[in-house]
Amino acid sequence: MVGKSGERKRRPLAHAIVFSWRDLGVAVAAVGANLLGLKFELNSVFIVFAGVFFLCALLSLGTGKMPKPHQD
């Protein structure tokens, strides 16, 4: 995705941004789960994270490009 859509000189920056957001999400999830785990029961924390991931999955459905049907 990044390889062909960005200018050749700016591709490393685009990769860095993609990986930074991914790593930030992992760090926030890990720290957030730990903090929630200190205050709430495990079942409650699991339900919160399941809801967040489900919402992210729903939102990501609109980001993909559907191929156009072939017309003869």
N, CA, C and O atoms as a Tripos MOL2 file, in Angstrom:
@<TRIPOS>MOLECULE
protein
  288   287    72     0     0
PROTEIN
NO_CHARGES

@<TRIPOS>ATOM
      1 N           0.8320   -1.1810    0.0000 N.3       1 MET1
      2 CA          0.0000    0.0000    0.0000 C.3       1 MET1
      3 C           0.8770    1.2460    0.0000 C.2       1 MET1
      4 O           0.6830    2.1390   -0.8240 O.2       1 MET1
      5 N           1.8240    1.3120    0.9000 N.am      2 VAL2
      6 CA          2.6550    2.5060    1.0160 C.3       2 VAL2
      7 C           3.6490    2.5870   -0.1290 C.2       2 VAL2
      8 O           3.9800    3.6800   -0.5860 O.2       2 VAL2
      9 N           4.1250    1.4470   -0.5950 N.am      3 GLY3
     10 CA          5.1940    1.4100   -1.5750 C.3       3 GLY3
     11 C           4.9030    2.1440   -2.8640 C.2       3 GLY3
     12 O           5.7980    2.7760   -3.4260 O.2       3 GLY3
     13 N           3.6830    2.0780   -3.3440 N.am      4 LYS4
     14 CA          3.3890    2.6900   -4.6420 C.3       4 LYS4
     15 C           2.5870    3.9790   -4.5410 C.2       4 LYS4
     16 O           2.4960    4.7270   -5.5140 O.2       4 LYS4
     17 N           2.0110    4.2470   -3.3890 N.am      5 SER5
     18 CA          1.1520    5.4230   -3.2990 C.3       5 SER5
     19 C           1.9020    6.6950   -2.9220 C.2       5 SER5
     20 O           1.4150    7.7920   -3.1940 O.2       5 SER5
     21 N           3.0560    6.5770   -2.3100 N.am      6 GLY6
     22 CA          3.7920    7.7600   -1.8930 C.3       6 GLY6
     23 C           4.9470    8.0730   -2.8190 C.2       6 GLY6
     24 O           5.3710    7.2350   -3.6150 O.2       6 GLY6
     25 N           5.4460    9.2810   -2.7060 N.am      7 GLU7
     26 CA          6.6310    9.6570   -3.4770 C.3       7 GLU7
     27 C           7.8130    8.8120   -2.9980 C.2       7 GLU7
     28 O           7.8860    8.4470   -1.8250 O.2       7 GLU7
     29 N           8.7140    8.5130   -3.8900 N.am      8 ARG8
     30 CA          9.8250    7.6170   -3.5690 C.3       8 ARG8
     31 C          10.6600    8.1270   -2.3850 C.2       8 ARG8
     32 O          11.0750    7.3370   -1.5370 O.2       8 ARG8
     33 N          10.9040    9.4230   -2.3240 N.am      9 LYS9
     34 CA         11.7240    9.9810   -1.2420 C.3       9 LYS9
     35 C          10.9880    9.9810    0.0960 C.2       9 LYS9
     36 O          11.6230   10.0070    1.1500 O.2       9 LYS9
     37 N           9.6610    9.9540    0.0630 N.am     10 ARG10
     38 CA          8.8870   10.0400    1.3050 C.3      10 ARG10
     39 C           8.4010    8.6790    1.7960 C.2      10 ARG10
     40 O           7.7240    8.6170    2.8220 O.2      10 ARG10
     41 N           8.7200    7.5940    1.1050 N.am     11 ARG11
     42 CA          8.2470    6.2700    1.4980 C.3      11 ARG11
     43 C           8.7360    5.8420    2.8780 C.2      11 ARG11
     44 O           7.9510    5.2730    3.6370 O.2      11 ARG11
     45 N          10.0010    6.0900    3.2410 N.am     12 PRO12
     46 CA         10.4110    5.7180    4.6030 C.3      12 PRO12
     47 C           9.5890    6.4270    5.6810 C.2      12 PRO12
     48 O           9.2880    5.8380    6.7190 O.2      12 PRO12
     49 N           9.2330    7.6630    5.4420 N.am     13 LEU13
     50 CA          8.4060    8.4000    6.3900 C.3      13 LEU13
     51 C           7.0180    7.7840    6.5010 C.2      13 LEU13
     52 O           6.4650    7.6710    7.5950 O.2      13 LEU13
     53 N           6.4610    7.3890    5.3630 N.am     14 ALA14
     54 CA          5.1410    6.7530    5.3690 C.3      14 ALA14
     55 C           5.1740    5.4390    6.1350 C.2      14 ALA14
     56 O           4.2570    5.1480    6.9030 O.2      14 ALA14
     57 N           6.2100    4.6490    5.9370 N.am     15 HIS15
     58 CA          6.3420    3.3970    6.6890 C.3      15 HIS15
     59 C           6.4880    3.6780    8.1850 C.2      15 HIS15
     60 O           5.8960    2.9780    9.0060 O.2      15 HIS15
     61 N           7.2560    4.6750    8.5350 N.am     16 ALA16
     62 CA          7.4530    5.0110    9.9460 C.3      16 ALA16
     63 C           6.1370    5.4120   10.6010 C.2      16 ALA16
     64 O           5.8670    5.0350   11.7420 O.2      16 ALA16
     65 N           5.3280    6.1650    9.8890 N.am     17 ILE17
     66 CA          4.0380    6.5900   10.4390 C.3      17 ILE17
     67 C           3.1270    5.3930   10.6600 C.2      17 ILE17
     68 O           2.4780    5.2890   11.7010 O.2      17 ILE17
     69 N           3.0730    4.4840    9.6830 N.am     18 VAL18
     70 CA          2.2200    3.3030    9.8110 C.3      18 VAL18
     71 C           2.6420    2.4650   11.0150 C.2      18 VAL18
     72 O           1.8010    2.0550   11.8150 O.2      18 VAL18
     73 N           3.9430    2.2130   11.1430 N.am     19 PHE19
     74 CA          4.4100    1.3780   12.2410 C.3      19 PHE19
     75 C           4.3260    2.0920   13.5820 C.2      19 PHE19
     76 O           4.1170    1.4420   14.6070 O.2      19 PHE19
     77 N           4.4830    3.4060   13.6030 N.am     20 SER20
     78 CA          4.3530    4.1560   14.8570 C.3      20 SER20
     79 C           2.9330    4.0690   15.4030 C.2      20 SER20
     80 O           2.7380    3.8480   16.5980 O.2      20 SER20
     81 N           1.9360    4.2420   14.5280 N.am     21 TRP21
     82 CA          0.5470    4.1300   14.9760 C.3      21 TRP21
     83 C           0.2380    2.7350   15.4740 C.2      21 TRP21
     84 O          -0.4530    2.5690   16.4790 O.2      21 TRP21
     85 N           0.7580    1.7090   14.7640 N.am     22 ARG22
     86 CA          0.5140    0.3360   15.1880 C.3      22 ARG22
     87 C           1.1350    0.0820   16.5650 C.2      22 ARG22
     88 O           0.4850   -0.4710   17.4520 O.2      22 ARG22
     89 N           2.3900    0.4890   16.7360 N.am     23 ASP23
     90 CA          3.0740    0.2550   17.9980 C.3      23 ASP23
     91 C           2.4600    1.0660   19.1310 C.2      23 ASP23
     92 O           2.3980    0.5980   20.2680 O.2      23 ASP23
     93 N           2.0070    2.2780   18.8280 N.am     24 LEU24
     94 CA          1.3400    3.0860   19.8410 C.3      24 LEU24
     95 C           0.0460    2.4090   20.2900 C.2      24 LEU24
     96 O          -0.2790    2.4120   21.4780 O.2      24 LEU24
     97 N          -0.6880    1.8340   19.3480 N.am     25 GLY25
     98 CA         -1.9140    1.1240   19.6960 C.3      25 GLY25
     99 C          -1.6550   -0.0680   20.5980 C.2      25 GLY25
    100 O          -2.4090   -0.3130   21.5390 O.2      25 GLY25
    101 N          -0.5910   -0.8100   20.3160 N.am     26 VAL26
    102 CA         -0.2430   -1.9640   21.1550 C.3      26 VAL26
    103 C           0.1410   -1.5030   22.5570 C.2      26 VAL26
    104 O          -0.2780   -2.1030   23.5460 O.2      26 VAL26
    105 N           0.9330   -0.4420   22.6430 N.am     27 ALA27
    106 CA          1.3590    0.0560   23.9540 C.3      27 ALA27
    107 C           0.1720    0.5780   24.7590 C.2      27 ALA27
    108 O           0.0660    0.3010   25.9530 O.2      27 ALA27
    109 N          -0.7120    1.3240   24.1220 N.am     28 VAL28
    110 CA         -1.8880    1.8550   24.8210 C.3      28 VAL28
    111 C          -2.7870    0.7040   25.2810 C.2      28 VAL28
    112 O          -3.3290    0.7490   26.3860 O.2      28 VAL28
    113 N          -2.9480   -0.3140   24.4530 N.am     29 ALA29
    114 CA         -3.7730   -1.4700   24.8330 C.3      29 ALA29
    115 C          -3.1640   -2.2070   26.0220 C.2      29 ALA29
    116 O          -3.8850   -2.6060   26.9360 O.2      29 ALA29
    117 N          -1.8630   -2.3890   26.0190 N.am     30 ALA30
    118 CA         -1.2040   -3.1130   27.1060 C.3      30 ALA30
    119 C          -1.3010   -2.3370   28.4210 C.2      30 ALA30
    120 O          -1.6560   -2.9020   29.4550 O.2      30 ALA30
    121 N          -0.9880   -1.0600   28.3750 N.am     31 VAL31
    122 CA         -1.0410   -0.2390   29.5880 C.3      31 VAL31
    123 C          -2.4910   -0.0640   30.0470 C.2      31 VAL31
    124 O          -2.7860   -0.1350   31.2400 O.2      31 VAL31
    125 N          -3.3880    0.1650   29.0900 N.am     32 GLY32
    126 CA         -4.8000    0.3380   29.4390 C.3      32 GLY32
    127 C          -5.3980   -0.9070   30.0650 C.2      32 GLY32
    128 O          -6.1560   -0.8180   31.0310 O.2      32 GLY32
    129 N          -5.0620   -2.0720   29.5190 N.am     33 ALA33
    130 CA         -5.5680   -3.3240   30.0940 C.3      33 ALA33
    131 C          -5.0430   -3.5260   31.5050 C.2      33 ALA33
    132 O          -5.7690   -3.9920   32.3830 O.2      33 ALA33
    133 N          -3.7880   -3.1770   31.7200 N.am     34 ASN34
    134 CA         -3.2190   -3.3180   33.0530 C.3      34 ASN34
    135 C          -3.9120   -2.3870   34.0470 C.2      34 ASN34
    136 O          -4.2580   -2.7980   35.1550 O.2      34 ASN34
    137 N          -4.1100   -1.1360   33.6470 N.am     35 LEU35
    138 CA         -4.7720   -0.1820   34.5420 C.3      35 LEU35
    139 C          -6.2230   -0.5770   34.8220 C.2      35 LEU35
    140 O          -6.6830   -0.4900   35.9600 O.2      35 LEU35
    141 N          -6.9390   -1.0100   33.7860 N.am     36 LEU36
    142 CA         -8.3140   -1.4590   33.9900 C.3      36 LEU36
    143 C          -8.3570   -2.7120   34.8550 C.2      36 LEU36
    144 O          -9.2670   -2.8850   35.6650 O.2      36 LEU36
    145 N          -7.3560   -3.5930   34.6760 N.am     37 GLY37
    146 CA         -7.2880   -4.8230   35.4660 C.3      37 GLY37
    147 C          -7.0750   -4.5670   36.9390 C.2      37 GLY37
    148 O          -7.4700   -5.3820   37.7730 O.2      37 GLY37
    149 N          -6.4560   -3.4450   37.2780 N.am     38 LEU38
    150 CA         -6.2560   -3.1020   38.6860 C.3      38 LEU38
    151 C          -7.5480   -2.6120   39.3400 C.2      38 LEU38
    152 O          -7.7250   -2.7460   40.5510 O.2      38 LEU38
    153 N          -8.4380   -2.0520   38.5440 N.am     39 LYS39
    154 CA         -9.6740   -1.4650   39.0790 C.3      39 LYS39
    155 C         -10.8940   -2.3640   38.9390 C.2      39 LYS39
    156 O         -11.8060   -2.3080   39.7630 O.2      39 LYS39
    157 N         -10.9150   -3.2070   37.8830 N.am     40 PHE40
    158 CA        -12.1110   -3.9890   37.5770 C.3      40 PHE40
    159 C         -11.7630   -5.4710   37.4590 C.2      40 PHE40
    160 O         -10.5920   -5.8440   37.3870 O.2      40 PHE40
    161 N         -12.7830   -6.2960   37.4420 N.am     41 GLU41
    162 CA        -12.5820   -7.7280   37.2670 C.3      41 GLU41
    163 C         -12.1630   -8.0300   35.8360 C.2      41 GLU41
    164 O         -12.3820   -7.2300   34.9270 O.2      41 GLU41
    165 N         -11.5560   -9.1990   35.6530 N.am     42 LEU42
    166 CA        -11.0630   -9.5960   34.3400 C.3      42 LEU42
    167 C         -12.1820   -9.6630   33.3050 C.2      42 LEU42
    168 O         -11.9820   -9.2540   32.1610 O.2      42 LEU42
    169 N         -13.3460  -10.1670   33.6790 N.am     43 ASN43
    170 CA        -14.4610  -10.2600   32.7360 C.3      43 ASN43
    171 C         -14.8740   -8.8830   32.2180 C.2      43 ASN43
    172 O         -15.1820   -8.7360   31.0350 O.2      43 ASN43
    173 N         -14.8830   -7.8940   33.0730 N.am     44 SER44
    174 CA        -15.2530   -6.5450   32.6600 C.3      44 SER44
    175 C         -14.2320   -5.9550   31.6930 C.2      44 SER44
    176 O         -14.5950   -5.3180   30.7040 O.2      44 SER44
    177 N         -12.9520   -6.1730   31.9870 N.am     45 VAL45
    178 CA        -11.8900   -5.6740   31.1160 C.3      45 VAL45
    179 C         -11.9800   -6.3590   29.7450 C.2      45 VAL45
    180 O         -11.8260   -5.7110   28.7100 O.2      45 VAL45
    181 N         -12.2270   -7.6610   29.7500 N.am     46 PHE46
    182 CA        -12.3430   -8.3920   28.4840 C.3      46 PHE46
    183 C         -13.5070   -7.8610   27.6570 C.2      46 PHE46
    184 O         -13.3780   -7.7040   26.4430 O.2      46 PHE46
    185 N         -14.6310   -7.5850   28.2910 N.am     47 ILE47
    186 CA        -15.8050   -7.0740   27.5770 C.3      47 ILE47
    187 C         -15.5110   -5.7020   26.9740 C.2      47 ILE47
    188 O         -15.9110   -5.4280   25.8430 O.2      47 ILE47
    189 N         -14.8230   -4.8470   27.7090 N.am     48 VAL48
    190 CA        -14.4740   -3.5210   27.1880 C.3      48 VAL48
    191 C         -13.5780   -3.6500   25.9570 C.2      48 VAL48
    192 O         -13.8240   -3.0050   24.9380 O.2      48 VAL48
    193 N         -12.5400   -4.4810   26.0500 N.am     49 PHE49
    194 CA        -11.6240   -4.6280   24.9230 C.3      49 PHE49
    195 C         -12.2900   -5.3350   23.7470 C.2      49 PHE49
    196 O         -12.0080   -5.0080   22.5940 O.2      49 PHE49
    197 N         -13.1590   -6.2880   24.0170 N.am     50 ALA50
    198 CA        -13.8880   -6.9430   22.9310 C.3      50 ALA50
    199 C         -14.7600   -5.9280   22.2020 C.2      50 ALA50
    200 O         -14.8440   -5.9530   20.9740 O.2      50 ALA50
    201 N         -15.4040   -5.0420   22.9420 N.am     51 GLY51
    202 CA        -16.2280   -4.0020   22.3370 C.3      51 GLY51
    203 C         -15.4090   -3.0370   21.4960 C.2      51 GLY51
    204 O         -15.8290   -2.6500   20.4050 O.2      51 GLY51
    205 N         -14.2480   -2.6470   21.9930 N.am     52 VAL52
    206 CA        -13.3850   -1.7230   21.2520 C.3      52 VAL52
    207 C         -12.8990   -2.3730   19.9620 C.2      52 VAL52
    208 O         -12.9210   -1.7430   18.9050 O.2      52 VAL52
    209 N         -12.4590   -3.6320   20.0380 N.am     53 PHE53
    210 CA        -11.9770   -4.3130   18.8380 C.3      53 PHE53
    211 C         -13.1080   -4.5510   17.8430 C.2      53 PHE53
    212 O         -12.8910   -4.4750   16.6340 O.2      53 PHE53
    213 N         -14.2930   -4.8340   18.3260 N.am     54 PHE54
    214 CA        -15.4370   -5.0240   17.4400 C.3      54 PHE54
    215 C         -15.7690   -3.7130   16.7250 C.2      54 PHE54
    216 O         -16.0420   -3.7130   15.5250 O.2      54 PHE54
    217 N         -15.7470   -2.6090   17.4520 N.am     55 LEU55
    218 CA        -15.9930   -1.3070   16.8440 C.3      55 LEU55
    219 C         -14.9330   -0.9830   15.7900 C.2      55 LEU55
    220 O         -15.2580   -0.4720   14.7190 O.2      55 LEU55
    221 N         -13.6800   -1.2770   16.0900 N.am     56 CYS56
    222 CA        -12.6060   -1.0450   15.1100 C.3      56 CYS56
    223 C         -12.8080   -1.9090   13.8650 C.2      56 CYS56
    224 O         -12.5700   -1.4600   12.7440 O.2      56 CYS56
    225 N         -13.2450   -3.1420   14.0700 N.am     57 ALA57
    226 CA        -13.4970   -4.0230   12.9270 C.3      57 ALA57
    227 C         -14.6160   -3.4700   12.0520 C.2      57 ALA57
    228 O         -14.5150   -3.4930   10.8260 O.2      57 ALA57
    229 N         -15.6710   -2.9770   12.6690 N.am     58 LEU58
    230 CA        -16.7670   -2.3890   11.9010 C.3      58 LEU58
    231 C         -16.3150   -1.1530   11.1300 C.2      58 LEU58
    232 O         -16.6790   -0.9670    9.9690 O.2      58 LEU58
    233 N         -15.5270   -0.3210   11.7780 N.am     59 LEU59
    234 CA        -15.0370    0.8900   11.1150 C.3      59 LEU59
    235 C         -14.0880    0.5590    9.9690 C.2      59 LEU59
    236 O         -14.0540    1.2730    8.9670 O.2      59 LEU59
    237 N         -13.3220   -0.5150   10.1080 N.am     60 SER60
    238 CA        -12.3620   -0.8590    9.0580 C.3      60 SER60
    239 C         -13.0330   -1.4290    7.8210 C.2      60 SER60
    240 O         -12.4160   -1.4680    6.7570 O.2      60 SER60
    241 N         -14.2720   -1.8710    7.9290 N.am     61 LEU61
    242 CA        -14.9680   -2.4030    6.7570 C.3      61 LEU61
    243 C         -15.1290   -1.3420    5.6720 C.2      61 LEU61
    244 O         -15.1210   -1.6630    4.4840 O.2      61 LEU61
    245 N         -15.2720   -0.1120    6.0660 N.am     62 GLY62
    246 CA        -15.4550    0.9700    5.1050 C.3      62 GLY62
    247 C         -14.1700    1.4910    4.4970 C.2      62 GLY62
    248 O         -14.2160    2.3330    3.6010 O.2      62 GLY62
    249 N         -13.0240    1.0140    4.9590 N.am     63 THR63
    250 CA        -11.7600    1.5490    4.4570 C.3      63 THR63
    251 C         -11.2200    0.8030    3.2500 C.2      63 THR63
    252 O         -10.3700    1.3300    2.5320 O.2      63 THR63
    253 N         -11.6910   -0.4080    3.0110 N.am     64 GLY64
    254 CA        -11.2000   -1.1990    1.8860 C.3      64 GLY64
    255 C         -11.8590   -0.7850    0.5860 C.2      64 GLY64
    256 O         -13.0000   -0.3220    0.5750 O.2      64 GLY64
    257 N         -11.1470   -0.9520   -0.4890 N.am     65 LYS65
    258 CA        -11.7020   -0.6400   -1.8050 C.3      65 LYS65
    259 C         -12.2410   -1.9190   -2.4210 C.2      65 LYS65
    260 O         -11.5380   -2.9250   -2.5160 O.2      65 LYS65
    261 N         -13.4620   -1.8660   -2.8260 N.am     66 MET66
    262 CA        -14.0720   -3.0180   -3.4860 C.3      66 MET66
    263 C         -13.7620   -2.9430   -4.9720 C.2      66 MET66
    264 O         -13.8760   -1.8750   -5.5740 O.2      66 MET66
    265 N         -13.3700   -4.0680   -5.5740 N.am     67 PRO67
    266 CA        -13.1170   -4.0330   -7.0130 C.3      67 PRO67
    267 C         -14.3960   -3.8000   -7.7950 C.2      67 PRO67
    268 O         -15.4700   -4.2740   -7.4240 O.2      67 PRO67
    269 N         -14.2600   -3.0650   -8.8800 N.am     68 LYS68
    270 CA        -15.4280   -2.7980   -9.7140 C.3      68 LYS68
    271 C         -15.7680   -4.0490  -10.5110 C.2      68 LYS68
    272 O         -14.8700   -4.7390  -10.9930 O.2      68 LYS68
    273 N         -17.0450   -4.3440  -10.6540 N.am     69 PRO69
    274 CA        -17.4080   -5.5290  -11.4270 C.3      69 PRO69
    275 C         -17.0040   -5.3640  -12.8970 C.2      69 PRO69
    276 O         -17.0520   -4.2690  -13.4560 O.2      69 PRO69
    277 N         -16.6150   -6.4650  -13.4860 N.am     70 HIS70
    278 CA        -16.1870   -6.4530  -14.8850 C.3      70 HIS70
    279 C         -17.4070   -6.3400  -15.7730 C.2      70 HIS70
    280 O         -18.3580   -7.1120  -15.6510 O.2      70 HIS70
    281 N         -17.3670   -5.3710  -16.6650 N.am     71 GLN71
    282 CA        -18.5050   -5.1830  -17.5780 C.3      71 GLN71
    283 C         -18.0790   -5.5570  -18.9940 C.2      71 GLN71
    284 O         -17.0680   -5.0720  -19.5010 O.2      71 GLN71
    285 N         -18.8600   -6.4200  -19.6200 N.am     72 ASP72
    286 CA        -18.5550   -6.8370  -20.9960 C.3      72 ASP72
    287 C         -19.2710   -5.9880  -21.9970 C.2      72 ASP72
    288 O         -19.1280   -6.2000  -23.2010 O.2      72 ASP72
@<TRIPOS>BOND
     1     1     2 1
     2     2     3 1
     3     3     4 2
     4     3     5 am
     5     5     6 1
     6     6     7 1
     7     7     8 2
     8     7     9 am
     9     9    10 1
    10    10    11 1
    11    11    12 2
    12    11    13 am
    13    13    14 1
    14    14    15 1
    15    15    16 2
    16    15    17 am
    17    17    18 1
    18    18    19 1
    19    19    20 2
    20    19    21 am
    21    21    22 1
    22    22    23 1
    23    23    24 2
    24    23    25 am
    25    25    26 1
    26    26    27 1
    27    27    28 2
    28    27    29 am
    29    29    30 1
    30    30    31 1
    31    31    32 2
    32    31    33 am
    33    33    34 1
    34    34    35 1
    35    35    36 2
    36    35    37 am
    37    37    38 1
    38    38    39 1
    39    39    40 2
    40    39    41 am
    41    41    42 1
    42    42    43 1
    43    43    44 2
    44    43    45 am
    45    45    46 1
    46    46    47 1
    47    47    48 2
    48    47    49 am
    49    49    50 1
    50    50    51 1
    51    51    52 2
    52    51    53 am
    53    53    54 1
    54    54    55 1
    55    55    56 2
    56    55    57 am
    57    57    58 1
    58    58    59 1
    59    59    60 2
    60    59    61 am
    61    61    62 1
    62    62    63 1
    63    63    64 2
    64    63    65 am
    65    65    66 1
    66    66    67 1
    67    67    68 2
    68    67    69 am
    69    69    70 1
    70    70    71 1
    71    71    72 2
    72    71    73 am
    73    73    74 1
    74    74    75 1
    75    75    76 2
    76    75    77 am
    77    77    78 1
    78    78    79 1
    79    79    80 2
    80    79    81 am
    81    81    82 1
    82    82    83 1
    83    83    84 2
    84    83    85 am
    85    85    86 1
    86    86    87 1
    87    87    88 2
    88    87    89 am
    89    89    90 1
    90    90    91 1
    91    91    92 2
    92    91    93 am
    93    93    94 1
    94    94    95 1
    95    95    96 2
    96    95    97 am
    97    97    98 1
    98    98    99 1
    99    99   100 2
   100    99   101 am
   101   101   102 1
   102   102   103 1
   103   103   104 2
   104   103   105 am
   105   105   106 1
   106   106   107 1
   107   107   108 2
   108   107   109 am
   109   109   110 1
   110   110   111 1
   111   111   112 2
   112   111   113 am
   113   113   114 1
   114   114   115 1
   115   115   116 2
   116   115   117 am
   117   117   118 1
   118   118   119 1
   119   119   120 2
   120   119   121 am
   121   121   122 1
   122   122   123 1
   123   123   124 2
   124   123   125 am
   125   125   126 1
   126   126   127 1
   127   127   128 2
   128   127   129 am
   129   129   130 1
   130   130   131 1
   131   131   132 2
   132   131   133 am
   133   133   134 1
   134   134   135 1
   135   135   136 2
   136   135   137 am
   137   137   138 1
   138   138   139 1
   139   139   140 2
   140   139   141 am
   141   141   142 1
   142   142   143 1
   143   143   144 2
   144   143   145 am
   145   145   146 1
   146   146   147 1
   147   147   148 2
   148   147   149 am
   149   149   150 1
   150   150   151 1
   151   151   152 2
   152   151   153 am
   153   153   154 1
   154   154   155 1
   155   155   156 2
   156   155   157 am
   157   157   158 1
   158   158   159 1
   159   159   160 2
   160   159   161 am
   161   161   162 1
   162   162   163 1
   163   163   164 2
   164   163   165 am
   165   165   166 1
   166   166   167 1
   167   167   168 2
   168   167   169 am
   169   169   170 1
   170   170   171 1
   171   171   172 2
   172   171   173 am
   173   173   174 1
   174   174   175 1
   175   175   176 2
   176   175   177 am
   177   177   178 1
   178   178   179 1
   179   179   180 2
   180   179   181 am
   181   181   182 1
   182   182   183 1
   183   183   184 2
   184   183   185 am
   185   185   186 1
   186   186   187 1
   187   187   188 2
   188   187   189 am
   189   189   190 1
   190   190   191 1
   191   191   192 2
   192   191   193 am
   193   193   194 1
   194   194   195 1
   195   195   196 2
   196   195   197 am
   197   197   198 1
   198   198   199 1
   199   199   200 2
   200   199   201 am
   201   201   202 1
   202   202   203 1
   203   203   204 2
   204   203   205 am
   205   205   206 1
   206   206   207 1
   207   207   208 2
   208   207   209 am
   209   209   210 1
   210   210   211 1
   211   211   212 2
   212   211   213 am
   213   213   214 1
   214   214   215 1
   215   215   216 2
   216   215   217 am
   217   217   218 1
   218   218   219 1
   219   219   220 2
   220   219   221 am
   221   221   222 1
   222   222   223 1
   223   223   224 2
   224   223   225 am
   225   225   226 1
   226   226   227 1
   227   227   228 2
   228   227   229 am
   229   229   230 1
   230   230   231 1
   231   231   232 2
   232   231   233 am
   233   233   234 1
   234   234   235 1
   235   235   236 2
   236   235   237 am
   237   237   238 1
   238   238   239 1
   239   239   240 2
   240   239   241 am
   241   241   242 1
   242   242   243 1
   243   243   244 2
   244   243   245 am
   245   245   246 1
   246   246   247 1
   247   247   248 2
   248   247   249 am
   249   249   250 1
   250   250   251 1
   251   251   252 2
   252   251   253 am
   253   253   254 1
   254   254   255 1
   255   255   256 2
   256   255   257 am
   257   257   258 1
   258   258   259 1
   259   259   260 2
   260   259   261 am
   261   261   262 1
   262   262   263 1
   263   263   264 2
   264   263   265 am
   265   265   266 1
   266   266   267 1
   267   267   268 2
   268   267   269 am
   269   269   270 1
   270   270   271 1
   271   271   272 2
   272   271   273 am
   273   273   274 1
   274   274   275 1
   275   275   276 2
   276   275   277 am
   277   277   278 1
   278   278   279 1
   279   279   280 2
   280   279   281 am
   281   281   282 1
   282   282   283 1
   283   283   284 2
   284   283   285 am
   285   285   286 1
   286   286   287 1
   287   287   288 2
@<TRIPOS>SUBSTRUCTURE
     1 MET1         2 RESIDUE 1 A MET
     2 VAL2         6 RESIDUE 1 A VAL
     3 GLY3        10 RESIDUE 1 A GLY
     4 LYS4        14 RESIDUE 1 A LYS
     5 SER5        18 RESIDUE 1 A SER
     6 GLY6        22 RESIDUE 1 A GLY
     7 GLU7        26 RESIDUE 1 A GLU
     8 ARG8        30 RESIDUE 1 A ARG
     9 LYS9        34 RESIDUE 1 A LYS
    10 ARG10       38 RESIDUE 1 A ARG
    11 ARG11       42 RESIDUE 1 A ARG
    12 PRO12       46 RESIDUE 1 A PRO
    13 LEU13       50 RESIDUE 1 A LEU
    14 ALA14       54 RESIDUE 1 A ALA
    15 HIS15       58 RESIDUE 1 A HIS
    16 ALA16       62 RESIDUE 1 A ALA
    17 ILE17       66 RESIDUE 1 A ILE
    18 VAL18       70 RESIDUE 1 A VAL
    19 PHE19       74 RESIDUE 1 A PHE
    20 SER20       78 RESIDUE 1 A SER
    21 TRP21       82 RESIDUE 1 A TRP
    22 ARG22       86 RESIDUE 1 A ARG
    23 ASP23       90 RESIDUE 1 A ASP
    24 LEU24       94 RESIDUE 1 A LEU
    25 GLY25       98 RESIDUE 1 A GLY
    26 VAL26      102 RESIDUE 1 A VAL
    27 ALA27      106 RESIDUE 1 A ALA
    28 VAL28      110 RESIDUE 1 A VAL
    29 ALA29      114 RESIDUE 1 A ALA
    30 ALA30      118 RESIDUE 1 A ALA
    31 VAL31      122 RESIDUE 1 A VAL
    32 GLY32      126 RESIDUE 1 A GLY
    33 ALA33      130 RESIDUE 1 A ALA
    34 ASN34      134 RESIDUE 1 A ASN
    35 LEU35      138 RESIDUE 1 A LEU
    36 LEU36      142 RESIDUE 1 A LEU
    37 GLY37      146 RESIDUE 1 A GLY
    38 LEU38      150 RESIDUE 1 A LEU
    39 LYS39      154 RESIDUE 1 A LYS
    40 PHE40      158 RESIDUE 1 A PHE
    41 GLU41      162 RESIDUE 1 A GLU
    42 LEU42      166 RESIDUE 1 A LEU
    43 ASN43      170 RESIDUE 1 A ASN
    44 SER44      174 RESIDUE 1 A SER
    45 VAL45      178 RESIDUE 1 A VAL
    46 PHE46      182 RESIDUE 1 A PHE
    47 ILE47      186 RESIDUE 1 A ILE
    48 VAL48      190 RESIDUE 1 A VAL
    49 PHE49      194 RESIDUE 1 A PHE
    50 ALA50      198 RESIDUE 1 A ALA
    51 GLY51      202 RESIDUE 1 A GLY
    52 VAL52      206 RESIDUE 1 A VAL
    53 PHE53      210 RESIDUE 1 A PHE
    54 PHE54      214 RESIDUE 1 A PHE
    55 LEU55      218 RESIDUE 1 A LEU
    56 CYS56      222 RESIDUE 1 A CYS
    57 ALA57      226 RESIDUE 1 A ALA
    58 LEU58      230 RESIDUE 1 A LEU
    59 LEU59      234 RESIDUE 1 A LEU
    60 SER60      238 RESIDUE 1 A SER
    61 LEU61      242 RESIDUE 1 A LEU
    62 GLY62      246 RESIDUE 1 A GLY
    63 THR63      250 RESIDUE 1 A THR
    64 GLY64      254 RESIDUE 1 A GLY
    65 LYS65      258 RESIDUE 1 A LYS
    66 MET66      262 RESIDUE 1 A MET
    67 PRO67      266 RESIDUE 1 A PRO
    68 LYS68      270 RESIDUE 1 A LYS
    69 PRO69      274 RESIDUE 1 A PRO
    70 HIS70      278 RESIDUE 1 A HIS
    71 GLN71      282 RESIDUE 1 A GLN
    72 ASP72      286 RESIDUE 1 A ASP
